[in-house]
Every structure is written in C-alpha cells, then in structure tokens.
Amino acid sequence: GAGVSQSPSNKVTEKGKDVELRCDPISGHTALYWYRQSLGQGLEFLIYFQGNSAPDKSGLPSDRFSAERTGGSVSTLTIQRTQQEDSAVYLCASSLASDYGYTFGSGTRLTVV
Amino acid sequence: DQQVKQNSPSLSVQEGRISILNCDYTNSMFDYFLWYKKYPAEGPTFLISISSIKDKNEDGRFTVFLNKSAKHLSLHIVPSQPGDSAVYFCAASEVKDYKLSFGAGTTVTVRA
C-alpha cells in the first residue's frame, strides 16, 4: 500500500486479556518502529526492527509486551494480560535508511476496561 | 526522564501571523531534530528536520532554528493558515533514522 497500515484502528479489551496489534509498513521499508502515546504524553519508543531483527527492545515496558516481524514486512505487537495503564494509542512507523523522518500509521487506540 | 520538552501545550494565532513553537532538550548527544504535525485520528506526519551542523533549515512557510549551545530549537510558520491547526511534536535522535525522543506536543489553533 501507499502508507503504513495499522489494524485494528480501535480496540476495547477487558483487563487481563491478550491483544494483538498489526502493522503493515510501506513496501520496501527496512526499518520499523513501534511507539505509544498515552493521554497528554509525547510518543514513547517501544521497539525497533531492522528487517526481521529487533536490535533495540529497550522501550518495551514489561515482559507482557512482545513484538515480532516476519518477512521483513508485517509486524505484530502483542500485549499479554492487559492492564488499564496499557491504554494508549499505539503507533507504528517505517522508514528507509536514507530517509529523514518516519512515516507513521494512524495508530491503534487501545482501551483496557 | 523526558529528554525533549515542549513547555507550551497550546498556541493560538491569527491567520496570516507567525506561529513560533519552542522545544528544549537535555541530551547533548542529540544530532538530528525533527518536527512532526498531527491531525486528530491520524498518525504524525514528518514536517521538517535539521541536523546539528546547521542552525537553520527552511522549507516554504516552515523554518526550523537550532541553538545547540542553548539546547533549544524552534519552528516558525509564516504566514499561519487554518490548515496549520494541529498538534506539533518536536523530536530528536542521536543517530539518523533511529529511535526518536518526542516532546509532549503543542496544539496550534489558527484563528480566521
């Protein structure tokens, strides 16, 4: 596609359930990032992929969070045993190494009730 | 520990006037600075960037100024237009095309 696609756009889940968020980056973009934005906060880095490898997972807030990328393309962010503090907009972005700035998707708004 | 700070959560400006958005950072290792623009229900869109070897970069109505000694950058929009009403995020990184540290954003409202 022309842009970064994220699904679902909105997700409401019960506390304790697992959720999966999907990101389809721009075709050919080797770098992929996950960020999240909590209410009133800036974007918080979660994880960075170069190809299928994740050289930097330093932003994942706990071991309940994991992410994978397959085929150098689609990425899935999984949150296990969701908590209310996980409620945020989760944004995916991709880029080419030669680019300045990422291209972001529209995000997934996650609400844990 | 927030390394990039935007101390003004909002800014209101009249159409045709200049909008000045400010950003301060604490990490002296930052070498690349970017501004993003975000409309509601959309992802942030890259607007303009500057590397630490420059002190000014201009792109149409948008100019970014960098003062490394003060660890301060600003974005000037002139003239401001109604379509500029959005949230503007300042971001910085130590390495080009790597993870960014973002400020909390400034909501700009351009009044007709």
Chai-1 contact restraints between the chains, C-beta under 6 A:
chainA,res_idxA,chainB,res_idxB,connection_type,confidence,min_distance_angstrom,max_distance_angstrom,comment,restraint_id
A,Q41,B,A104,contact,1.0,0.0,6.0,A-B,restraint_1
A,G42,B,F102,contact,1.0,0.0,6.0,A-B,restraint_2
A,G42,B,G103,contact,1.0,0.0,6.0,A-B,restraint_3
A,G42,B,A104,contact,1.0,0.0,6.0,A-B,restraint_4
A,L43,B,F102,contact,1.0,0.0,6.0,A-B,restraint_5
A,F45,B,K99,contact,1.0,0.0,6.0,A-B,restraint_6
A,Y48,B,K99,contact,1.0,0.0,6.0,A-B,restraint_7
A,L91,B,G43,contact,1.0,0.0,6.0,A-B,restraint_8
A,S95,B,D97,contact,1.0,0.0,6.0,A-B,restraint_9
A,A97,B,D97,contact,1.0,0.0,6.0,A-B,restraint_10
A,Y100,B,S49,contact,1.0,0.0,6.0,A-B,restraint_11
A,G101,B,L34,contact,1.0,0.0,6.0,A-B,restraint_12
A,G101,B,F46,contact,1.0,0.0,6.0,A-B,restraint_13
A,F104,B,G43,contact,1.0,0.0,6.0,A-B,restraint_14
A,F104,B,P44,contact,1.0,0.0,6.0,A-B,restraint_15
A,G105,B,G43,contact,1.0,0.0,6.0,A-B,restraint_16
A,S106,B,E42,contact,1.0,0.0,6.0,A-B,restraint_17
A,S106,B,G43,contact,1.0,0.0,6.0,A-B,restraint_18
A,G107,B,G43,contact,1.0,0.0,6.0,A-B,restraint_19
